[in-house]
Amino acid sequence: MKLARASTDHQRNALKLAMKRQVKACAGQESAASITRVGPQTLSDYANTANDRYRDIQCPVDVLLDLTLDGGPVALVELCRLSGGVYVPLPAVGAGSDWAREIGDVAREAGQAVSRLCEALSTGGTITAAEARGMELRREVKEAIEALAAVDMHLQQLEETDAEPARAGA
């Protein structure tokens, strides 16, 4: 007996669109194919939303890893969002936090999210599903969450690595 898939057609289509952006971030199909185990046509198939024949052809995780390491976490960010999470990159080992920049990111991303939400509310006092999708409101909110999560991670690192200060004469 085969059970229904946990993901929806809409989610799988969004993942294909993210793969298209991922390949573009790797400087196109030829360049992307040169750093992974599949060819340009296969990469095209992973991103093909126009032909139903390719509907269930998705990118394997090892190929996604290669593309992410080369072009950044474009599709990985979308995968995290589609699965109800957020992608938060870890800082380089030993790297400190640039507090001013990170707090500025929080202010900017939260401000953009609030602005878009208010814009949606201004047309009738409520937010419709069409507005949420069309204005990408969830993406805006999740970008603010990601910025806050980065600050939270650095605060956690600070708490975990902070030793008691040495006392004079001890």
trRosetta pair geometry for C-beta under 8 A, 3 or more apart (Angstrom, degrees):
i j d omega theta_ij theta_ji phi_ij phi_ji
5 8 7.9 168 97 -76 104 25
7 11 4.5 -121 -168 83 95 133
7 12 5.5 104 132 -52 126 91
7 82 7.5 28 -131 157 111 121
8 11 4.7 101 53 5 77 100
8 12 7.1 -146 94 -1 42 85
9 12 5.8 -59 -147 41 32 108
9 13 6.1 34 153 -21 66 108
9 55 7.8 -27 -139 -167 96 116
10 13 5.7 -55 -147 36 28 112
10 14 6.4 31 152 -21 63 105
11 14 5.6 -52 -149 34 32 113
11 15 6.5 35 151 -21 63 103
11 82 4.9 117 -153 -161 102 120
12 15 5.5 -48 -151 32 35 116
12 16 6.7 40 149 -20 63 100
12 55 7.4 63 121 176 133 74
12 56 7.8 -19 178 -107 152 50
12 58 6.8 -93 -153 -79 98 125
13 16 5.6 -50 -153 33 36 113
13 17 6.6 36 149 -17 65 102
13 49 5.5 76 -149 -128 89 119
14 17 5.6 -52 -150 36 35 112
14 18 6.4 38 149 -21 65 104
14 78 6.3 -160 145 180 97 121
14 82 6.0 164 90 -89 129 124
15 18 5.5 -51 -149 35 34 114
15 19 6.6 40 149 -23 64 100
15 58 6.5 9 117 -135 133 115
15 59 8.0 -145 155 25 106 100
15 75 7.1 65 -161 -161 69 100
15 78 6.4 162 -108 121 54 120
15 79 6.5 59 -118 -87 102 77
15 82 6.4 -36 -65 -25 94 168
16 19 5.5 -49 -151 30 35 114
16 20 6.8 42 148 -23 63 98
16 46 6.8 -173 -128 150 75 53
16 47 5.4 132 -179 -144 76 36
16 48 6.8 -77 -167 57 130 32
16 49 5.0 144 107 -66 139 93
16 58 7.4 -103 -75 -110 81 77
17 20 5.5 -44 -155 27 37 116
17 21 6.9 34 148 -13 64 101
17 47 7.3 92 -98 -155 21 82
17 49 6.5 8 -62 -40 80 143
17 78 7.9 -161 82 -150 83 163
18 21 5.6 -54 -153 39 38 110
18 22 6.2 44 146 -26 68 104
18 74 6.4 171 -175 137 83 84
18 75 4.2 120 137 -120 106 70
18 77 7.7 -161 -149 67 129 77
18 78 3.5 -127 -100 39 150 160
18 79 7.2 -167 103 -39 162 71
19 22 5.2 -48 -144 33 36 118
19 23 6.4 37 157 -19 66 100
19 43 7.7 -166 164 -170 110 71
19 46 4.7 -119 166 129 157 103
19 47 4.3 -145 98 -83 103 84
19 58 8.0 -168 -48 -153 148 66
19 59 5.5 164 -112 -24 132 133
19 75 5.3 44 -82 -101 53 137
20 23 6.1 -52 -150 34 28 108
20 24 6.6 29 149 -17 60 107
20 47 3.8 121 -70 -160 76 130
21 24 5.5 -55 -150 38 34 115
21 25 6.3 39 150 -23 66 104
21 74 5.0 -147 115 169 101 134
21 75 7.1 159 70 -64 91 74
22 25 5.6 -54 -151 33 32 113
22 26 6.7 23 151 -12 64 106
22 32 7.8 94 125 -123 80 142
22 64 7.7 -38 -175 -135 164 72
22 67 5.2 57 159 148 117 134
22 68 7.5 -42 -148 -74 120 61
22 71 6.1 130 -172 85 63 137
22 74 4.3 -178 -90 77 69 119
22 75 4.0 -25 -56 -27 138 108
23 26 5.7 -60 -153 41 35 108
23 28 6.7 22 152 -156 88 19
23 29 5.8 14 179 -81 128 60
23 32 4.8 -73 -141 -26 75 165
23 43 5.4 122 -106 166 133 122
23 46 8.0 140 -48 74 125 114
23 47 6.2 -82 4 -41 135 147
23 67 7.0 -51 -82 -142 54 134
23 71 7.8 166 -118 3 11 170
24 27 7.9 58 -180 -68 34 9
24 28 6.7 27 -118 -76 45 48
24 71 8.0 127 83 -165 44 149
25 67 7.9 93 75 171 103 93
25 71 3.4 116 116 171 96 122
25 72 5.6 -96 169 45 141 99
25 74 4.8 173 -7 -29 153 144
26 31 5.6 -176 139 105 82 103
26 32 3.8 88 100 -87 139 91
26 35 7.0 -134 -163 40 127 129
26 67 5.5 -81 -52 -147 142 82
26 70 5.0 49 -121 109 103 121
26 71 3.7 -89 -65 -49 69 132
27 31 3.8 -6 86 60 103 166
27 32 7.2 174 60 -43 65 74
27 71 7.5 -156 -6 -95 67 112
28 31 5.1 86 62 19 77 104
28 32 6.6 -146 100 -6 34 96
29 32 5.7 -60 -139 41 26 109
29 33 6.0 28 162 -22 65 109
29 40 3.8 79 151 -147 113 97
29 43 5.1 169 -136 80 88 132
29 44 6.1 4 -112 -55 141 90
30 33 5.9 -56 -147 35 26 111
30 34 6.7 30 153 -27 60 105
30 40 5.6 -10 -78 -84 51 132
31 34 5.8 -54 -156 25 32 115
31 35 7.3 8 156 -5 62 106
32 35 6.5 -74 -159 40 34 97
32 36 6.7 -10 160 13 70 116
32 40 7.5 112 66 -107 92 69
32 43 5.6 117 100 -129 128 162
32 67 5.9 19 -152 -113 108 100
32 70 7.1 159 -121 89 65 148
32 71 7.3 -23 -101 -29 98 135
33 36 6.6 -84 -141 53 31 87
33 38 6.5 -94 -128 99 82 58
33 39 5.1 31 -147 -154 133 35
33 40 4.5 -73 -38 -59 147 65
33 42 7.8 117 -110 50 106 94
33 43 5.9 -120 -70 -14 89 134
35 66 5.5 169 127 170 88 108
35 67 7.5 132 89 -87 112 49
35 70 4.9 102 104 -72 163 149
36 43 7.9 114 63 -76 133 114
36 62 7.9 143 -153 125 103 79
36 63 4.9 75 -175 -138 142 76
36 66 3.8 141 -93 98 98 154
36 67 6.3 -18 -51 -50 141 79
37 62 7.2 13 16 114 126 117
37 63 6.6 -105 43 -88 87 90
37 66 7.5 166 -3 -23 75 160
38 42 3.9 -100 175 86 119 141
38 43 6.1 146 106 -49 113 77
38 63 5.7 1 7 -113 120 137
39 42 5.2 99 57 10 68 102
39 43 7.2 -125 107 -4 38 91
40 43 5.6 -56 -150 36 34 113
40 44 6.4 38 151 -22 66 104
41 44 5.4 -51 -152 34 35 117
41 45 6.5 41 148 -23 65 100
42 45 5.4 -46 -151 30 37 116
42 46 6.8 43 150 -23 64 98
43 46 5.7 -48 -154 28 35 115
43 47 6.9 14 154 -2 64 108
43 59 7.9 34 -127 -100 60 109
44 47 6.1 -73 -154 47 32 99
44 48 6.1 51 149 -52 69 103
45 48 5.4 -40 -141 5 34 122
45 54 4.9 -151 -160 -134 77 127
45 57 4.9 -41 152 116 108 145
46 57 6.4 -107 -90 127 48 91
46 58 6.3 69 -141 -158 83 29
46 59 4.2 56 -149 -62 140 88
46 63 7.8 -147 -76 112 160 144
48 51 5.5 -22 160 39 123 95
48 54 4.0 38 81 83 124 156
48 57 7.5 23 48 67 107 117
51 54 5.2 65 83 12 96 101
51 55 8.0 -127 107 -40 54 72
52 55 5.2 -6 -161 -36 53 119
54 57 4.7 -64 -160 35 71 119
59 63 5.2 -123 -172 85 94 120
59 64 5.2 112 127 -61 122 92
59 67 7.7 -40 -171 12 149 144
59 75 7.2 14 52 156 151 163
60 63 4.9 88 64 10 82 104
60 64 7.0 -146 99 -7 41 90
61 64 5.2 -52 -144 38 38 116
61 65 6.3 46 154 -26 67 100
62 65 5.5 -45 -150 30 34 116
62 66 6.8 37 150 -18 62 100
63 66 5.7 -49 -152 33 36 113
63 67 6.4 30 152 -14 66 107
64 67 5.8 -59 -146 42 31 108
64 68 6.0 34 155 -23 67 109
64 75 6.0 -112 -141 91 103 130
64 76 6.7 126 167 -69 113 87
64 79 7.8 39 -164 -32 151 153
65 68 5.7 -55 -143 36 28 112
65 69 6.3 26 159 -17 64 107
66 69 6.0 -59 -150 36 27 108
66 70 6.4 14 156 -10 63 113
67 70 5.8 -64 -147 44 30 107
67 71 5.7 -26 175 29 71 111
67 75 7.0 30 102 22 130 126
68 71 7.0 -75 -120 58 19 72
68 72 6.8 -57 -159 124 56 17
68 73 5.1 34 -149 -98 105 58
68 74 7.6 -156 -109 27 69 65
68 75 7.1 -106 -76 52 93 90
68 76 5.2 46 -108 -25 134 130
71 74 6.3 -32 119 -1 108 119
73 76 3.9 -68 -163 58 90 120
73 77 5.2 106 125 -37 97 87
73 87 5.7 -171 141 162 144 154
73 89 6.9 -171 0 -72 145 107
74 77 6.3 -59 -162 24 20 109
74 78 7.2 8 149 -7 57 106
75 78 5.5 -55 -154 39 41 111
75 79 6.2 46 148 -24 71 104
76 79 5.4 -49 -145 35 34 115
76 80 6.4 38 154 -20 64 102
76 87 5.7 102 125 -106 92 149
77 80 5.8 -54 -154 34 30 112
77 81 6.5 28 150 -17 63 106
77 87 4.5 -104 -107 26 62 141
78 81 5.5 -54 -148 38 35 112
78 82 6.1 34 155 -20 68 107
79 82 5.8 -53 -143 37 29 110
79 83 6.3 13 160 -6 63 111
80 83 6.2 -71 -149 46 26 100
80 85 4.5 -83 -173 87 84 94
80 86 5.7 67 142 -158 127 10
80 87 4.2 175 7 -48 160 84
81 84 7.8 68 -179 -51 29 12
81 85 7.2 -104 -76 68 25 50
81 86 7.0 43 -81 -100 68 53
81 87 7.8 -58 -35 -9 77 93
81 138 7.6 121 -171 132 115 110
81 139 7.2 12 -143 -104 155 71
81 142 5.7 71 -116 162 106 171
86 142 5.6 -178 -98 -171 105 96
86 145 5.4 -151 -63 107 156 112
86 146 4.8 -158 180 -82 129 83
86 149 6.0 162 91 0 138 158
87 146 6.9 6 67 -120 56 124
88 146 5.9 -177 -87 -150 81 77
88 149 4.6 -108 -85 116 144 124
88 150 5.7 -169 -153 -72 107 71
88 153 6.3 161 148 -33 138 143
89 150 7.9 11 54 -105 68 109
90 153 7.4 -133 -117 169 65 150
91 95 4.2 -131 159 75 112 120
91 96 7.9 -112 160 71 157 8
91 97 7.1 -112 -64 -85 159 66
91 153 7.9 164 -8 116 98 123
91 154 7.3 61 -18 -87 138 96
92 95 4.2 85 62 -26 83 128
97 102 6.1 -38 -178 -5 103 148
97 151 7.9 94 -163 -125 142 55
97 154 3.9 67 -81 -150 145 146
97 157 7.7 151 -40 63 116 129
97 158 7.8 -54 5 -54 134 111
98 101 4.1 14 120 29 116 118
98 102 6.0 136 83 -19 69 92
99 102 5.9 -64 -141 43 27 106
99 103 5.9 20 165 -13 68 110
99 154 7.7 -166 -90 123 74 152
100 103 6.2 -57 -141 41 24 104
100 104 6.1 29 154 -21 60 111
101 104 5.5 -59 -150 38 28 115
101 105 6.4 35 150 -24 65 101
102 105 5.4 -45 -150 29 35 115
102 106 6.8 39 149 -20 63 98
102 147 7.3 161 -170 -170 68 81
102 150 5.7 -138 -145 112 115 114
102 151 5.1 147 148 -82 121 86
102 154 6.9 40 145 11 177 151
103 106 5.4 -43 -152 30 39 116
103 107 6.5 39 149 -17 65 102
103 151 6.6 82 -80 -102 63 135
104 107 5.6 -53 -148 37 34 111
104 108 6.1 32 155 -17 67 107
105 108 5.8 -56 -143 40 29 109
105 109 5.9 20 163 -11 67 112
105 147 4.4 -160 129 -139 99 118
105 150 7.2 -3 88 60 143 139
106 109 6.3 -61 -140 43 23 102
106 110 5.8 16 164 -12 63 115
106 144 7.2 73 -153 -158 57 72
106 147 4.5 174 -88 134 54 117
106 148 5.6 87 -123 -76 108 64
106 151 6.0 -10 -56 -22 133 141
107 110 6.2 -59 -138 43 21 105
107 111 5.9 24 160 -22 61 114
108 111 5.8 -61 -147 38 23 112
108 112 6.4 22 157 -18 63 106
108 147 7.6 -175 61 -112 82 165
109 112 5.8 -52 -147 35 31 110
109 113 6.4 31 154 -18 64 105
109 140 7.8 171 -173 -173 74 63
109 143 4.8 -139 -151 125 118 92
109 144 4.2 173 130 -93 100 59
109 146 7.3 -112 -173 60 166 86
109 147 4.3 162 32 -8 147 145
110 113 5.7 -54 -149 37 33 112
110 114 6.2 30 155 -16 67 107
110 144 4.4 100 -83 -141 58 123
110 147 7.2 -117 -33 69 83 135
110 148 7.7 73 -63 -51 113 107
111 114 5.8 -55 -143 39 30 108
111 115 6.1 33 156 -22 64 109
112 115 5.6 -55 -145 36 29 115
112 116 6.3 25 158 -16 65 106
112 140 5.7 -135 122 -153 95 106
112 143 7.3 -24 78 86 127 130
112 144 7.4 -167 60 -64 87 102
113 116 6.0 -58 -148 38 28 106
113 117 6.3 27 155 -17 65 109
113 137 7.8 91 -151 -163 76 66
113 140 4.2 154 -105 143 71 98
113 141 4.9 107 -146 -88 130 50
113 143 7.0 -176 -62 62 109 91
113 144 4.4 -59 -14 -28 145 137
114 117 5.7 -56 -145 39 31 112
114 118 6.2 30 156 -18 66 107
115 118 5.9 -57 -148 38 27 109
115 119 6.3 32 152 -23 63 106
116 119 5.4 -50 -147 33 33 117
116 120 6.5 34 153 -18 64 102
116 135 5.6 158 -174 160 110 121
116 136 7.9 -55 -173 76 155 69
116 137 5.8 -176 128 -111 120 75
116 140 4.8 -148 42 -75 150 178
117 120 5.8 -54 -153 35 32 110
117 121 6.3 29 151 -16 65 108
117 127 7.1 -50 -151 -76 72 140
117 137 6.3 95 -86 -146 72 115
117 140 7.6 -158 -39 96 83 137
117 141 7.7 69 -60 -70 118 101
118 121 5.5 -56 -144 41 34 111
118 122 6.3 46 153 -36 65 102
119 122 5.8 -48 -151 19 29 118
119 123 7.9 17 157 -12 56 100
119 135 7.1 175 91 -140 117 149
120 123 6.8 -69 -169 31 34 101
120 127 4.6 38 137 -113 128 96
120 128 7.9 -146 -174 27 106 64
120 131 4.5 124 -142 157 109 134
120 132 7.3 63 -142 -71 156 54
120 135 5.7 -138 -74 33 112 163
120 137 6.3 -11 -34 -82 155 134
121 124 7.9 -122 -170 65 38 58
121 125 6.2 18 -174 -139 78 25
121 126 6.9 54 -127 -52 67 6
121 127 6.2 -44 -73 -57 67 86
123 131 7.4 175 61 -97 126 142
124 128 7.9 29 68 -32 142 104
127 131 5.3 -127 -161 82 72 128
127 132 5.8 82 156 -60 112 92
127 137 6.9 35 -166 -57 141 174
128 131 4.6 99 54 6 79 100
128 132 6.9 -138 97 -6 43 86
129 132 5.5 -51 -147 35 34 115
129 133 6.4 27 156 -13 66 105
130 133 6.0 -57 -148 41 29 105
130 134 5.7 20 160 -13 67 118
131 134 5.8 -59 -130 47 27 106
131 135 5.5 3 176 3 67 118
131 137 7.1 42 128 -29 79 130
132 135 6.8 -62 -128 49 14 93
132 137 4.6 -77 -140 34 62 124
132 138 6.5 51 178 -26 99 91
133 136 7.4 11 179 -75 30 45
135 140 7.7 -30 137 -11 89 133
136 139 4.1 -23 168 32 102 124
136 140 6.2 115 113 -25 81 88
137 140 5.6 -53 -151 34 36 113
137 141 6.4 32 154 -16 68 105
138 141 5.7 -54 -146 39 34 110
138 142 6.0 31 156 -17 68 109
139 142 5.8 -58 -143 41 28 108
139 143 6.4 33 155 -24 63 104
140 143 5.9 -53 -151 30 28 111
140 144 6.9 27 151 -16 61 102
141 144 5.8 -56 -159 34 35 111
141 145 6.5 36 145 -20 67 105
142 145 5.2 -48 -146 35 40 116
142 146 6.3 47 152 -24 67 99
143 146 5.5 -46 -148 31 34 115
143 147 6.7 36 152 -19 62 101
144 147 5.8 -52 -152 34 34 111
144 148 6.5 31 151 -14 65 106
145 148 5.7 -57 -150 40 33 110
145 149 6.1 36 151 -24 67 107
146 149 5.5 -53 -144 35 30 114
146 150 6.6 36 155 -24 63 100
147 150 5.9 -49 -155 27 32 112
147 151 7.0 27 150 -12 62 102
148 151 5.8 -57 -155 38 37 109
148 152 6.2 39 149 -21 69 107
149 152 5.4 -52 -144 38 34 115
149 153 6.3 40 154 -25 66 101
150 153 5.8 -49 -149 30 30 113
150 154 6.8 26 153 -13 61 104
151 154 5.9 -59 -154 39 34 108
151 155 6.4 35 150 -20 67 105
152 155 5.6 -53 -148 36 33 112
152 156 6.3 36 152 -21 66 104
153 156 5.6 -52 -150 35 32 113
153 157 6.5 34 151 -19 64 103
154 157 5.5 -47 -145 35 36 113
154 158 6.3 43 152 -24 64 103
155 158 5.5 -51 -150 33 33 116
155 159 6.5 32 153 -17 65 104
156 159 5.8 -55 -150 36 32 109
156 160 6.2 24 156 -15 67 111
157 160 5.8 -61 -142 42 29 107
157 161 6.0 1 168 2 67 116
158 161 6.6 -73 -138 47 20 92
158 162 5.9 31 163 -43 62 113
159 162 6.1 -49 -138 15 23 116
166 170 6.4 -154 -174 55 75 123
167 170 4.2 80 70 -25 93 130
